[in-house]
């Protein structure tokens, strides 16, 4: 069950793309993870993020592909996420949440 869903797209003009990979660009994983953190901060700004526990990239994301980020609380201190393009999961992971 999804707790929240966010839509995103990394444009072909993103500054990381020319070097990753020249002539055949794919969106770097770190850029995708930055989008995940940005979406989580928009949805739950009060959360304190401790880092990623697990991240798996299953398929590449190409520039200008629209994708969704879906979040689901798995425990009080963890948030699961899935990134999907056309209903196909291309990245998954778990984010640690710090408690006060």
Order of alpha helices (4+ residues) and beta strands (2+ residues): beta-alpha-beta-beta-beta-beta
